[in-house]
Amino acid sequence: MKVKFIGGAGTVTGSKTLIETSEMSILIDCGLFQGIKPLRELNWEPLPVLASSIDVVLLTHGHLDHCGWLPRLVNQGFEGKIYCTGPTAAVAKLIILDSAKIQEEEAEKAIKEKYSIHEIPEPLYTVEQAKKVFPLFSVVQPGEKLILEDGSEVIFNLVGHIIGACSISLFAEGKTLVFSGDVGRDDDVLLFPPTKPKVADYIFLESTYGDRLHPDTDAKLELELYVNKTVSNGGTVIIPSFAVERAQSVMFLLWQLKNENRIPDVPYIVDSPMGASAFEVFFNNTKWHKLTLADCQSMSKMFAINADYQETLAAINDKGPKVVIAASGMITGGRVLSYLVNYIGIPETTIIIVGYQAEGTRGKKLIEGAKSIKIYGNYYNVKAKILQIQGLSAHGDQHDLLGWLSDLETKPKKIFLVHGENEPADALRIKIKEIYGYDCTIPLMGQERKL
């Protein structure tokens, strides 16, 4: 048995781990690279194996960095099944379609405004190519055994992070492999605590926050203070956010604050083409989260959900105080860019960062104090206030990641630390060795190992 680390090694994006048994090739996740240009350019490269040689894809969850390369995989010849939970299939469809639309729009904009270095800019994949992925989805239930064609067994277990997300246990050739996907938090606002693995020979553990602990602060109180101060100054609050789970977590806190009369009566807007559809996923899957259907319905009434771009323009042109939640979470694309073009140069604006920001993303640059930011080929001076609420991250911190390993009944042969940048991964490696004595390694991109 071999493992190839095609993506998500030494970086938090582009997750792709290939397991090759004597009879099958199994790809765990198929994510898009985001962040710095050298990583984004990898999206255009073919896989180191033929896509047609991969038998199945096992999908941990529906975030872009875990599912966003599926259209390329299918376009290059993959014809197998993509196994995932029901909510993950629903979320992945929304996110992949949104990604395709954004890429088509940005290619068209680059052609029109002539800011691309390419003579004829093209999208990474089109909407039509994205749609070819969806018939390949095959839904599995968490906790139930899935038997692959070669007799290998697969079990999905809840892992928090976003709705539908699961870790994956693969039992093949007498070995047990556990893939964490992205581990959520034990005290998540909306989701249930992750299920901990009990048996594993090899563990592939994410390490996004491997070197830090989430602050012991009150995210709800921080949000209240920032909104009230901005609105009292006549400004607009812009919250870049992933459209699934993170947006709903922020909405939930704002809904609570509004019900408690702790924030003012101004427009509250979710500006994302997938916003309404993401709500439908929550409505249709109440057993997957802590909200009741009545909560979801009440919450949705508080927010204007902009699907059409004309609604976005109307919101932008309304210079009165408002609170806007808009994708994407790392400010790498999406409607949030249109808001920043118009509002980042206004001192009364507050931009609240609520999630992880990968190296090279606009969100990371803003946190680090960038004085100007490049959007659609132009630079805009940053005069808005840039604030961060760290307590809303959907990723488990070092304590959560260590805790996820705490129920193992036997010592694993090896833990591979993936989906993390080098310093966080190494800090987590040291802690795991110190607390459990487990053998950890940090694989390199493109590395192949025998198991």
PyMOL commands that set and color helices and strands:
alter all, ss='L'
color gray80, all
select helices_A, chain A and resi 37-44+51-53+64-67+70-75+86-113+127-131+134-136+219-232+246-259+275-284+286-288+293-302+309-317+336-343+362-367+390-392+398-404+422-435
alter helices_A, ss='H'
color red, helices_A
select strands_A, chain A and resi 2-7+16-20+25-28+56-58+81-84+137-139+145-147+153-158+166-172+175-179+202-206+236-240+268-271+304-306+322-326+350-353+372-375+378-381+385-388+414-418+440-441+448-450
alter strands_A, ss='S'
color yellow, strands_A
deselect
rebuild
show_as cartoon
